[in-house]
Amino acid sequence: DGSSNPDEEGEGGTKKRNADYSQDVDAAHEKINVEQLSKKEELFQIRFIVHKARKLAGAIQSPLVRIHLDTKVLRTKPRKGKNPRFNETLLFSVTKSEAELVECPVEIRVIDSAKSIQYSLIGLYKCDLSIAWVTKDKNLFFKWFALSNPDEPQDGLTGYINVSIQIIPPGETAKDAPRKRDDEIDRSDNVFFPPGISLQPGRFIVKLFNGEDMPQSDKKPLSLFGERKQNPEKEEIKKKSTLRCSSYPFV
């Protein structure tokens, strides 16, 4: 029919980029030497730990997470609210070669189970198992995935889902997820964004105009903000100062 498949081979036998995948997936594939991967089919266990979601968009009633791995589908139990905690493990068994496994498609969907199928999608993220394959021991722990709705692209990001992905080779057992503080997980460099969307810093500007009755025990009150001039009745900041800091939408 003349249509092209993003997974078809291009000129010279090189694989065309899947337009549904982000640059993070492309970067993972660049680290993999496919020629060194086994072509023998084996039984792998793929473990998804769904930790939590944040800032889900819309009038959310009963969100759940549905993981699509190749042709198989598993889902969590429904939760409540826009920032639900799931803490559920979904375990898949797949028989593939290593070369096939790294390209096994993954789709992480967050849906509102209280709504009809037509309107239930909150957002999704598409990738493949290469993003876990290239990590230490093939364990991608506590990764944030930014969600979008391809049917409503004008909505932009529709939330974030925190998931761990583990590839368990034959004869091996799953490793426990390491204990991490929230501030170690909720980092701007720990987010995978869908194609066409990237992280942009937001800037808060705080303008400090004046200060009075500063403690006399402090020899240099507000010295970080600018010069000061002495006054018998008050300490006053001589010039307006501006503080700048960066913030990110999911934190």
N, C-alpha and C positions, 0 to 999 in steps of 0.2 A: 504493500500500500504506500510505499515511499516514506513512511514515518521512521524516525530514528529512535533507537533505544539508548539511553545514557550509559547503559552497561555494556554496549557492544564495543568490539575492538575497532580502533581507528587505524589510520595508516601506519604501516610498520609494525602492526601487532600490538601497539600500545593501547591500554584501556582508557576509554573515554571517561571523563569525570561525571559522576552522578550529580545532577543539578540539585537534588534534594539534600545532599550532604554538605556540611560546612567545611571550612578550611581546616578545622581541627581534625576531621576525618582524613582529609587529603594529607595532612602532615603525618598522621599515623601510618598511612600507606607508604609514604616516602621512607620510613624507617624500616620497612619490611622487605627483605630480599625473598621474593616468592620462589625463586629457583632453589632456595635452601629449605623450603618447607616440604614436609612429607606429602606424597600423593596417595598414601595408603589410608583407607577409611578406618576410623576408630570411633569408639563411643566416648563422647565428651559430656561432662556435666557443666551447664551454664547456670550460674547462681546470680540472681538479681535480689538485692536487698533494698527495698523501698523505704527510705527513712522518713522523709517529710516533704511537704509542699509549702510554698510561700507565695503570698500575693496573687492568689488565683482570681482571675477577672470575672466580672458578671455577678448575677444574683445566684450565688452558689448555695445549694441545699445539701447535697449528699455526694461529695466527690470520691472517686475511686481511681486507682491506677491500673491500666491494662497494658501488659507487655506483649508485643508481638515479636516472636523470634522465628524467622523464616515463615513456615506455615502454621506454627503453633502459637497459641494464645493462653496466657494466664492472667489473673487479675487479683487485686487486693480486695479486702472488705471495704464497704463504704465508710466514710468518716463524715465529720461535720465541720463547717466553717471554711474560711479562705486560707487558713494556715494550718492544715491538719497534720498530725503525726501518724504515720502508718506503722513503721517498724515491723514490716512483714517480709518474709523471704519467699521468692518464687523460684522454683528449681526446674530447669529444662534438661532433657536428655536428647542429644543430637548425634547422629552417626554421619561423620564427614571426615574428609582429609583435612590436614592443617591448611593447605592452600585454599580449600573451599570454606573452611571455618572463618578465616579472617575476613572474608567477604560476605558472611552470613548477615542478612539485613535485620536490623533491630528498629522497632518503633515503640517509643514510650508515649502512651496516650493518657491524658487525664480527662475524665469525663464526669458529668453530673448524672448519677444514676437515677435521680428523681425526675429527669426530663425525658422526653421522647427521643428516640435515636437520632432523628433529624437535627435536633438542637442540643444534643448532649455534650458535644465536644467542647472542652475548655481550651485545650491546646495539646500539641504533640512535638516530639523531637525525633528525627530520623538519623540513623547512623548505621554502622556495622560493627562487628566485633573486633575490628582492628584497634579501636581505641583502648580496649582492655588488653589485647595481645601484646602491645608494646610497653606496657607498664611492668614494674617489678613483679616477678612471679605471676604475671598475667592477672593481677588484681587491681582494679580501678576502684579505689575506695572514696566514698563521700563526695561524689562529683555532682555539682549543680548543672542541670540542663534547663536552659531557657526555652519556654514553650511559645509556640505561635499557632494560629489557626489558618491553614492554607486556603480555606474557604472564605475567610474574612481578613485578608492581608492588611487592610487599612487599620485593623485593631492593634497592630504591632505585637509586642510581647504580651502574653496572657497569663504569665505566672512562671514559677520556677519549681522544679522537682529535684530532690536530692536522692541519688541512687548510687549504690555500689554494684559493680559488675565483676564477677569472678569466672575465669575459665579454668575448669578443673580437668586436667588430662587424665587418661586412663590409669588406674592404680594409685592415684593421689587423692588426698582428702582436702576439703575446703579449709582455708585459713580463717581464723576469726578476725573480724574487722578490728583494727587498732582503736584504742580509746583516744578520742580527740575532743578538745574543747570546742564550743561553738565558734569562738573567734579564730580557730585554726581552720574551720570548715567554711565559714561565711566570709570568704575572701574574694575580691574581684578577679584574681587570677585563677580561680577555681570554678569558672563557669564556661560551659560550652554554649555558644549561641547558634541559632539556625542561620542558614545562608542569607546574606543580605542585611543582617543585623549585627552590629558590633557594639562593644562597650564604649560609652562616652561618659567622661567624668562630669558630674554636676558640681557647680561652684557656689558655695555659700559665702556671702560677703557680710561681715559684721563691722559696722563703723562705730568707733569709740570716740565720742566728742569731748567728754568732760568727766573729771573725777573730783570728788570732794571728801573731806574728813578722812584722809588716808591715815592709817595707823602710824604714829611717830616712831615706833620701834623698827619699822621697815625703812632702811636707809635709802633704798631705791625703789619706791613703790611704782609699779607698772613700768619699770624700765624697759620692758620688752616692747612697749607700745609707742615709745617716743620720749622726747625730752620733757622735763617738768620744771616748773618755776616755783620758788618758795613763796609762801604767803602766810602771814601770821595766823590767819583764820582757817585756811584751807590749802590743800594740795590740788593744783589744777594741771591738767595735761596741756602742754603748750601747743600741740598740733594734733589735728585729726589723724587717726591711724586706721588702717584697714587690715583685718585678719582674713586670710583665705585658707580654706581647707577643701579637700575633695571628698565627695560622697558618691555612692553607687546605688542604683535603684533597688537592688535586691537585699541589701544589708539593712 
